[in-house]
Amino acid sequence: MYCSLDKIDLTAMIGGRPVAVQTDHRSASEIEEEPELSVLYAMTRVLNARGQLEGGPAHPEVHYAPACEPPPLLREALTATGATLEQLDGGHEVLGEASELEASVLADRSFRALARKAAIRVGSSDLAIALRMLEDQTLADPPPREDEAGYWRRVMELAALTGEVLRTKFPRAGCWVQTDRAVVPFGFQLAAGGATVMFPTNRAQRVIEDGPDESLFRLLIAAEETMQRPLDAATGRLMPSLRARHDVELDEIVWKAVLPETAPNDLPIVVCGIDGETTFGMIRRAALDRPADQAMAAALANLALEPVEIDEILVGELELVIVSGSFYAAEKVMDRGFMRAMHARIGAEILAVAVPARGLLVVTAADLEPAQIARFVALARLRYDEGGGRGISPTVMLVSDGQIAGFVRDARTVARSVERTAIPATRTHRFLRRLLGRK
């Protein structure tokens, strides 16, 4: 499918080198009917495929196999991203080295043109009004993810309109640039050569999947706040934030694992950042005014002061405590005083906790029957899957004495014996030794 942006059609090892093949079954006229989307889709598919295959001993190749002689606009997109063109006669043509600058220029041009067309389609020449109208249409009838063509078209149109509204706010420098921090690998840079990049495509996905709380107009407010009051590690309020391990550039930022030693890839990590009025900015190590461990300690101290809402609910026979009411509700799992209070509230020495999505912490007693723990694991996974762009981790963790001490290793066979844990195996909690990962 020409718009399967997060998938690889075919992979193979050729001469010890990983090769991805992305197919496009459209005719030349169909490609030219949607020039902006065709360019953005092709570049995204090439860059994402290469990114998925990187990390091995050999540099991956990405081949693009159209069903027709590629029009000039498609050839330009493939050249900018360093793809190899599969020709109709069975041969292939190496189009050159990938160029981030050329890809960025081409993306900027395409998003700009797409925004104008989207505005005309929804019936307003004012880009901000057009964005509001298209967002309202999306909230009323969000395209399902299964409809890839409709879903990604809406993501691109919403993002394109947002980019143009940002451009009017920051006209001297605003432009689209290549990035690896979004499924659509382009973000809007607010200042020329600067590090402030917004990700309208990420936010557009969350609007579709999560609803009005993720409005693109909040991104516009955050951009204005960032430019008017730049985040400063020396004066801003440091806070911790739980993130999926694969969502951040670990070498550049201040972070730590929630558990030492080996842990599953879907266990979250803790990053340190600066809390703004409507933004959270991760701190790069180079911008710190103090040692990284001191910055993290300050962030955790600030977390202890963060107010949250606490509710108790019953799911069947499973008693749950729900912590919400704050952007940092999930992070309260790292507030040792708060979690010690959870032990007392629930009346359990060991707690099972989940942080499936931003702003949500779910807690229950861990000294339950394995079937109940399995139900809790399933609930955490369901909420994570529903979380979309707000998802953090599906992994259920175990808390002892207010601290994360282990995790449920295998939700499908929750009673299976696993590695030993340092949590004492009392008579009440003896079965927990079969549930925990390493401390």
Beta strands, then each sheet from edge to edge (+ up, - down):
strand 1: 10-14
strand 2: 17-24
strand 3: 61-66
strand 4: 84-86
strand 5: 92-94
strand 6: 175-178
strand 7: 186-189
strand 8: 197-198
strand 9: 237-243
strand 10: 255-257
strand 11: 269-275
strand 12: 280-282
strand 13: 309-315
strand 14: 318-324
strand 15: 350-354
strand 16: 361-365
strand 17: 397-400
strand 18: 403-407
sheet 1: 1+ 2- 3- 4- 5+
sheet 2: 6+ 7- 8+
sheet 3: 9+ 11- 10+
sheet 4: 9+ 11- 12+
sheet 5: 13+ 14- 16+ 15- 17+ 18-
end
